[in-house]
Amino acid sequence: MALARVVELLARGRAGEPAGVRGWLRTARHSKEVSFLDVTDGSCLAGLQVVAGRELANYAGEIAKLDTGCAIEAEGELVASQGKGQALELRATRLALVGGADPDYPLQKKRHGFEFLRTIAHLRPRTNTLGAVLRVRNVAARAVHRFFQERGFVWLHTPIITASDAEGAGAMFRVSAPASEGEFFGRPAFLTVSGQLEAEIGALALSNVYTFGPTFRAENSNTSRHLAEFWMIEPEMAFCDLSGNMALAQSFLREVVKSVLDESAEDLAFFDERISQGLRKTLEHVATSSFEHLTYTDAIAALERSGQDFEFPVKWGADLASEHERWLTETHVGRPLIVTDYPKTIKAFYMYENDDGRTVRALDVLVPKVGEIIGGSQREDRLEVLRRRLGECGLPEEPYRWYLDLRRFGSVPHAGFGLGFERLVLYLTGMANIRDVIPFPRVPGYAEF
């Protein structure tokens, strides 16, 4: 029986129920007559105290020698607990050692720093914090798929290896085959930074698609918000403009946050108490708010009037820094905010150029405590304008030949956005470092496990 089910019985006060658990020992306390074992199987935050007495045939030879990290299985009866901290406990009628743990097991009954835990990523999911992160991550991933599937979107598996740079920034990992001569794929190939361009292929055939898969950035950054390998969610919609894109982004973010609030209450309570006080209130605010809308030009004007002493100068034509984004959403409007119509000089070549010739139909969704969490745009569907934009950005046409073809053969207005999944999990858990919300972080100088 999964421990989550046992905990459910505990919550109902179901003393006298037979139960069985399998898991790992967080702690083990032994006396001459009885052992108290705190067992977890990772299915929930709470552990279960298993009480094993010397009446068990293997007590002296096996049970009394159990220690932190051992894997056990136990059967018995749920009874009212005599100790503090739990209403019920499992009185074992059978308990067996499944896998022992050597004395140098590194996860002992003390708080370990996150930096240390990253060095033992094969064991850190057994900790309360990382276990809770991975359960929330799972709930959020399930909510992502549910949101799009219920709206008729097709999940498109876009390539991990690509010959085109979706962002035009060049921060890509090159793929090579050491044993071959020349280029394995006949041309330079890279790990993808985004599935967006391929998602446009899907949208212009299937109407509504979304991607959810790994992406890569060869950006030599060691900040708490950057990874070299991360997961991206990128919906793309045909016959859609900026307004429809904004509506989808708001509905998507609200629904995923609400799902986590509803389905991960125990883990969120842990994060609220131990990691980021006020987290649940912050998430509830996002889940229930109607998002404000400002153009980039209006946002810059508000920042200039604010009287704030920002670290980074505010001026039209410069990108918004995190401090600007947070002031806009936390102070200026007091709720989630969508900023649109950015200068084309700071945005990607594929964004639809407005009639003013200076701005593009881009959007960023900003939320309190973080700033930008979603970025997207209406895509440029006019062939000649797209060709001109490629030239302005210094990009050759040949690698984007097929992308230009989409504008020659039945082009329609279309739009989409991107959300870094780890950024979302960071927000949902209140964790401080993005390396602690992915099972195996990949960062400059580090690719263990």
C-alpha positions as CSV (number, residue, x, y, z in Angstrom):
1,M,0.0,0.0,0.0
2,A,1.4,3.4,-0.9
3,L,2.2,5.5,2.1
4,A,-0.1,8.3,0.7
5,R,-3.0,5.9,1.1
6,V,-2.0,5.0,4.6
7,V,-1.8,8.7,5.5
8,E,-5.3,9.1,4.1
9,L,-6.4,6.4,6.6
10,L,-4.6,8.2,9.3
11,A,-6.4,11.4,8.5
12,R,-9.7,9.6,8.9
13,G,-8.7,8.1,12.2
14,R,-9.0,4.6,11.0
15,A,-7.5,2.7,13.9
16,G,-7.7,-1.0,13.6
17,E,-7.2,-1.0,9.8
18,P,-4.7,-3.6,8.5
19,A,-2.0,-1.9,6.5
20,G,1.3,-2.6,4.8
21,V,4.1,-0.3,3.8
22,R,7.3,-0.4,1.8
23,G,9.9,2.3,1.9
24,W,13.1,3.8,3.4
25,L,13.9,4.7,6.9
26,R,14.3,8.4,7.7
27,T,15.3,7.5,11.3
28,A,15.5,4.4,13.5
29,R,15.3,4.4,17.3
30,H,15.9,1.2,19.2
31,S,15.5,0.1,22.8
32,K,15.8,-3.3,24.4
33,E,12.1,-4.0,23.8
34,V,10.9,-2.0,20.8
35,S,12.1,-0.1,17.7
36,F,10.5,3.1,16.3
37,L,11.0,3.4,12.6
38,D,10.1,6.5,10.6
39,V,9.3,5.1,7.1
40,T,8.7,7.0,3.8
41,D,8.1,5.8,0.3
42,G,8.1,9.2,-1.4
43,S,4.4,9.2,-2.3
44,C,3.7,12.0,0.1
45,L,5.5,14.3,2.5
46,A,4.4,12.6,5.7
47,G,6.2,9.5,7.0
48,L,4.7,6.7,9.0
49,Q,6.0,5.5,12.4
50,V,6.3,1.7,12.4
51,V,6.6,0.2,15.8
52,A,8.3,-3.2,16.0
53,G,8.6,-5.2,19.2
54,R,10.9,-8.0,20.2
55,E,8.1,-10.5,19.9
56,L,9.0,-10.5,16.2
57,A,11.2,-13.4,15.4
58,N,13.8,-11.3,13.5
59,Y,13.9,-8.5,16.1
60,A,17.3,-9.1,17.6
61,G,19.0,-10.3,14.5
62,E,17.7,-7.8,12.0
63,I,15.2,-5.2,13.1
64,A,17.3,-3.9,16.1
65,K,20.2,-3.3,13.7
66,L,18.2,-1.2,11.2
67,D,19.5,2.3,10.5
68,T,18.7,5.4,8.4
69,G,18.6,4.7,4.7
70,C,17.6,1.0,5.0
71,A,14.7,-0.2,2.8
72,I,12.1,-2.3,4.6
73,E,8.6,-3.7,4.2
74,A,6.2,-4.0,7.1
75,E,2.7,-5.3,7.7
76,G,0.6,-4.7,10.7
77,E,-2.3,-2.8,12.2
78,L,-2.9,0.9,12.5
79,V,-3.3,1.8,16.1
80,A,-3.6,5.0,18.2
81,S,-0.1,6.4,18.8
82,Q,1.2,6.7,22.3
83,G,3.8,9.3,21.1
84,K,3.7,12.9,19.9
85,G,3.6,14.0,16.3
86,Q,1.2,11.4,14.8
87,A,-2.3,10.3,15.6
88,L,-1.8,6.7,14.4
89,E,1.1,4.3,13.9
90,L,1.7,0.9,12.4
91,R,2.1,-1.8,15.0
92,A,4.2,-4.3,13.0
93,T,3.3,-8.0,12.9
94,R,5.9,-8.6,10.2
95,L,8.9,-6.5,9.2
96,A,11.6,-7.5,6.8
97,L,14.8,-5.8,5.6
98,V,14.8,-5.4,1.8
99,G,18.0,-3.4,1.4
100,G,20.6,-2.4,3.9
101,A,22.4,0.9,4.1
102,D,26.1,1.3,4.8
103,P,27.1,3.4,7.9
104,D,28.3,6.2,5.6
105,Y,24.8,6.9,4.2
106,P,25.0,10.7,3.8
107,L,21.4,11.7,4.6
108,Q,21.3,11.8,8.3
109,K,18.8,13.4,10.7
110,K,20.0,17.0,10.1
111,R,19.3,19.7,7.6
112,H,21.6,19.5,4.6
113,G,22.5,22.5,2.4
114,F,21.1,22.5,-1.1
115,E,24.6,22.9,-2.5
116,F,25.7,19.7,-0.8
117,L,22.6,17.9,-2.0
118,R,23.4,18.7,-5.6
119,T,26.6,16.6,-5.2
120,I,24.5,13.6,-4.3
121,A,21.6,14.0,-6.8
122,H,21.2,10.2,-6.8
123,L,20.0,10.4,-3.1
124,R,18.6,13.9,-2.7
125,P,15.0,13.0,-3.8
126,R,14.8,11.1,-0.5
127,T,14.9,14.4,1.4
128,N,11.7,16.2,2.4
129,T,12.4,19.3,0.2
130,L,13.4,17.6,-3.0
131,G,10.7,14.9,-2.7
132,A,8.2,17.7,-2.4
133,V,9.7,19.6,-5.3
134,L,9.4,16.5,-7.6
135,R,5.8,15.8,-6.5
136,V,4.8,19.4,-7.3
137,R,6.7,19.1,-10.6
138,N,4.7,16.0,-11.4
139,V,1.4,17.7,-10.6
140,A,2.3,20.7,-12.7
141,A,3.3,18.6,-15.6
142,R,0.0,16.7,-15.4
143,A,-1.9,20.0,-15.3
144,V,0.0,21.2,-18.4
145,H,-1.0,18.3,-20.5
146,R,-4.6,18.3,-19.1
147,F,-5.0,22.0,-20.0
148,F,-4.0,21.6,-23.6
149,Q,-5.6,18.2,-24.2
150,E,-8.9,19.3,-22.9
151,R,-8.8,22.2,-25.5
152,G,-8.0,20.0,-28.4
153,F,-4.3,20.8,-28.8
154,V,-2.1,18.1,-30.3
155,W,1.1,17.3,-28.4
156,L,3.9,17.7,-31.0
157,H,7.2,16.1,-30.5
158,T,9.7,18.6,-31.9
159,P,13.3,17.6,-32.7
160,I,16.1,17.8,-30.1
161,I,18.7,18.0,-32.9
162,T,18.3,20.9,-35.3
163,A,20.1,23.0,-37.9
164,S,18.3,26.2,-37.2
165,D,18.6,28.7,-34.4
166,A,15.1,29.7,-33.2
167,E,16.3,32.7,-31.2
168,G,19.0,33.8,-33.6
169,A,21.3,34.3,-30.6
170,G,23.8,31.6,-31.4
171,A,24.0,30.1,-27.8
172,M,23.7,26.5,-29.0
173,F,25.5,23.3,-28.3
174,R,27.0,21.8,-31.4
175,V,26.3,18.1,-32.1
176,S,29.2,16.0,-33.6
177,A,30.0,12.4,-34.1
178,P,33.7,11.8,-33.3
179,A,34.0,8.6,-35.4
180,S,32.7,10.2,-38.6
181,E,34.4,12.4,-41.1
182,G,32.8,15.7,-41.9
183,E,29.4,16.6,-40.6
184,F,27.3,13.6,-39.5
185,F,24.1,15.3,-40.7
186,G,25.7,16.9,-43.8
187,R,25.6,20.4,-42.2
188,P,26.3,21.8,-38.7
189,A,23.7,20.6,-36.2
190,F,22.9,21.7,-32.7
191,L,20.8,20.9,-29.7
192,T,17.6,22.8,-29.9
193,V,17.0,26.0,-27.9
194,S,13.3,26.0,-28.7
195,G,10.7,23.9,-30.5
196,Q,8.8,27.0,-31.6
197,L,9.7,27.0,-35.3
198,E,8.8,23.4,-35.7
199,A,5.6,24.0,-33.6
200,E,4.6,26.5,-36.3
201,I,4.8,23.7,-38.9
202,G,2.4,21.8,-36.7
203,A,0.0,24.7,-36.1
204,L,-0.2,25.4,-39.8
205,A,-1.5,21.9,-40.4
206,L,-3.2,20.9,-37.2
207,S,-4.4,24.3,-36.0
208,N,-3.4,24.0,-32.3
209,V,-0.3,22.2,-31.0
210,Y,2.0,22.4,-28.0
211,T,5.4,21.1,-27.3
212,F,6.7,19.9,-23.9
213,G,10.2,18.7,-24.0
214,P,13.9,19.3,-23.2
215,T,15.8,22.3,-24.7
216,F,19.3,23.5,-24.3
217,R,21.3,26.8,-24.0
218,A,25.0,27.0,-24.3
219,E,25.0,30.2,-22.2
220,N,27.9,30.4,-19.8
221,S,25.8,31.6,-16.9
222,N,26.0,30.5,-13.3
223,T,23.0,32.4,-11.9
224,S,20.3,30.9,-9.8
225,R,17.9,31.2,-12.7
226,H,19.8,29.5,-15.6
227,L,20.3,26.0,-16.7
228,A,22.0,24.5,-19.7
229,E,19.3,21.9,-20.0
230,F,15.7,22.6,-19.2
231,W,12.1,21.8,-20.3
232,M,10.0,24.1,-22.4
233,I,6.2,24.4,-22.9
234,E,5.4,26.1,-26.2
235,P,1.8,26.2,-27.5
236,E,1.2,27.4,-31.1
237,M,-2.2,28.4,-32.5
238,A,-3.2,29.0,-36.1
239,F,-5.7,31.8,-36.9
240,C,-4.7,33.5,-33.7
241,D,-3.5,37.0,-33.0
242,L,-1.9,38.7,-30.1
243,S,-5.2,39.1,-28.2
244,G,-6.0,35.4,-28.4
245,N,-2.5,34.6,-27.4
246,M,-2.8,36.8,-24.3
247,A,-6.1,35.1,-23.3
248,L,-4.6,31.6,-23.6
249,A,-1.5,32.6,-21.6
250,Q,-3.7,33.9,-18.8
251,S,-6.0,30.9,-18.7
252,F,-3.0,28.5,-18.9
253,L,-1.1,30.0,-16.0
254,R,-4.1,30.4,-13.8
255,E,-5.3,26.8,-14.3
256,V,-1.9,25.2,-13.7
257,V,-1.4,27.2,-10.5
258,K,-4.9,26.3,-9.4
259,S,-4.2,22.6,-10.0
260,V,-1.1,22.7,-7.8
261,L,-3.0,24.5,-5.1
262,D,-5.8,21.9,-5.2
263,E,-3.6,18.8,-5.6
264,S,-0.4,19.6,-3.7
265,A,-1.7,21.1,-0.4
266,E,0.6,19.1,1.9
267,D,3.7,19.9,-0.1
268,L,2.8,23.6,-0.5
269,A,2.2,23.9,3.3
270,F,5.8,22.6,3.7
271,F,7.2,25.1,1.3
272,D,5.1,27.9,2.9
273,E,6.6,27.0,6.3
274,R,10.1,26.1,5.5
275,I,11.1,27.7,2.2
276,S,9.0,30.8,1.3
277,Q,6.5,32.2,3.8
278,G,3.4,33.5,2.1
279,L,3.8,31.2,-0.9
280,R,0.3,29.9,-0.9
281,K,-1.2,33.4,-0.7
282,T,1.0,34.5,-3.6
283,L,-0.2,31.5,-5.7
284,E,-3.8,32.0,-4.8
285,H,-3.5,35.6,-6.0
286,V,-2.3,34.5,-9.4
287,A,-5.0,31.8,-9.7
288,T,-7.8,34.2,-9.0
289,S,-6.7,37.5,-10.5
290,S,-7.7,39.0,-13.8
291,F,-4.4,40.0,-15.5
292,E,-3.7,43.7,-16.2
293,H,-2.4,44.7,-19.7
294,L,0.1,47.5,-20.5
295,T,2.0,48.2,-23.7
296,Y,5.7,48.4,-23.4
297,T,5.6,52.2,-24.1
298,D,3.1,52.7,-21.2
299,A,5.1,50.5,-18.9
300,I,8.3,52.6,-19.6
301,A,6.3,55.8,-18.9
302,A,5.1,54.4,-15.6
303,L,8.6,53.4,-14.6
304,E,9.9,56.8,-15.5
305,R,7.2,58.5,-13.3
306,S,7.8,56.1,-10.5
307,G,10.5,58.0,-8.7
308,Q,12.3,54.7,-8.0
309,D,16.0,54.5,-7.9
310,F,16.5,51.5,-10.2
311,E,19.9,49.8,-10.6
312,F,19.3,49.6,-14.4
313,P,18.4,52.8,-16.3
314,V,14.8,53.0,-17.7
315,K,14.6,54.2,-21.3
316,W,12.5,53.4,-24.3
317,G,14.3,50.8,-26.4
318,A,16.0,48.9,-23.5
319,D,14.7,45.6,-22.3
320,L,12.9,45.5,-19.0
321,A,15.1,44.2,-16.1
322,S,13.7,42.0,-13.4
323,E,13.5,44.9,-11.0
324,H,11.4,46.8,-13.5
325,E,9.1,43.9,-14.1
326,R,8.6,43.3,-10.4
327,W,7.8,47.0,-9.7
328,L,5.3,46.9,-12.5
329,T,3.4,43.8,-11.3
330,E,3.9,44.2,-7.5
331,T,3.6,48.0,-7.0
332,H,2.1,49.6,-10.1
333,V,-0.8,47.2,-10.8
334,G,-0.7,44.9,-7.8
335,R,-1.5,41.8,-9.8
336,P,-0.2,39.7,-12.7
337,L,0.5,41.8,-15.8
338,I,0.9,41.3,-19.5
339,V,3.2,43.7,-21.3
340,T,2.9,43.8,-25.1
341,D,4.3,45.6,-28.2
342,Y,8.0,45.7,-27.4
343,P,10.7,47.5,-29.6
344,K,11.6,45.2,-32.5
345,T,15.3,45.8,-31.9
346,I,15.2,43.8,-28.6
347,K,13.0,40.9,-29.9
348,A,13.4,38.0,-32.2
349,F,13.1,38.1,-36.0
350,Y,9.9,36.1,-36.1
351,M,7.7,38.5,-34.2
352,Y,4.9,40.4,-36.1
353,E,6.0,43.9,-36.9
354,N,3.4,46.6,-36.1
355,D,2.4,49.3,-38.5
356,D,4.6,51.8,-36.6
357,G,7.7,50.0,-37.9
358,R,9.3,50.3,-34.4
359,T,7.5,47.6,-32.3
360,V,6.4,44.0,-32.6
361,R,3.4,42.1,-31.3
362,A,5.4,40.5,-28.4
363,L,4.0,39.7,-25.0
364,D,5.5,39.0,-21.6
365,V,3.5,37.7,-18.6
366,L,4.8,39.2,-15.4
367,V,3.9,37.8,-11.9
368,P,4.7,39.1,-8.4
369,K,7.9,37.9,-6.7
370,V,9.5,36.9,-10.0
371,G,8.7,39.2,-13.0
372,E,8.6,37.5,-16.4
373,I,7.4,34.0,-16.4
374,I,6.0,33.6,-20.0
375,G,7.2,35.2,-23.2
376,G,5.5,35.0,-26.6
377,S,4.3,36.8,-29.7
378,Q,2.1,36.8,-32.7
379,R,4.4,35.4,-35.5
380,E,5.2,37.3,-38.6
381,D,3.1,35.6,-41.4
382,R,4.0,38.0,-44.2
383,L,6.8,36.6,-46.4
384,E,8.4,39.9,-47.5
385,V,8.4,41.3,-44.0
386,L,9.9,38.2,-42.6
387,R,12.7,38.2,-45.2
388,R,13.5,41.8,-44.3
389,R,13.6,41.0,-40.6
390,L,16.0,38.1,-41.2
391,G,18.3,40.5,-43.0
392,E,18.0,43.2,-40.3
393,C,19.0,40.6,-37.7
394,G,21.9,39.4,-39.8
395,L,20.5,35.9,-40.4
396,P,20.9,34.0,-43.7
397,E,17.8,32.9,-45.5
398,E,19.0,29.4,-46.4
399,P,18.7,27.7,-43.0
400,Y,15.2,29.2,-42.7
401,R,14.1,28.2,-46.2
402,W,11.4,25.9,-45.0
403,Y,10.2,28.5,-42.5
404,L,9.8,31.0,-45.3
405,D,7.9,28.4,-47.3
406,L,5.2,28.4,-44.5
407,R,4.6,32.0,-45.6
408,R,4.3,31.0,-49.3
409,F,1.9,28.1,-49.0
410,G,-1.3,29.0,-47.1
411,S,0.0,31.5,-44.5
412,V,-2.3,32.5,-41.8
413,P,-2.0,34.7,-38.6
414,H,-0.6,32.5,-35.8
415,A,0.7,33.0,-32.3
416,G,2.2,31.2,-29.4
417,F,4.3,31.6,-26.2
418,G,7.0,29.8,-24.3
419,L,7.2,28.9,-20.6
420,G,10.4,27.4,-19.1
421,F,9.0,24.6,-16.9
422,E,11.7,24.9,-14.3
423,R,10.9,28.6,-13.9
424,L,7.3,27.6,-13.3
425,V,8.3,25.0,-10.7
426,L,10.6,27.5,-9.0
427,Y,7.6,29.9,-8.7
428,L,5.2,27.1,-7.5
429,T,7.6,26.0,-4.7
430,G,9.3,29.2,-3.7
431,M,12.7,27.6,-4.1
432,A,15.6,30.0,-4.5
433,N,17.8,28.2,-7.1
434,I,16.6,26.6,-10.3
435,R,19.1,23.8,-9.9
436,D,17.0,22.5,-7.1
437,V,13.7,22.1,-9.1
438,I,15.1,19.7,-11.7
439,P,16.2,16.1,-10.9
440,F,19.6,16.4,-12.5
441,P,20.8,19.9,-13.2
442,R,23.1,20.7,-16.1
443,V,25.1,23.9,-15.7
444,P,28.6,25.2,-16.8
445,G,31.2,22.8,-15.6
446,Y,28.8,20.3,-14.2
447,A,27.0,17.3,-15.9
448,E,27.0,14.6,-13.3
449,F,24.6,11.7,-13.0
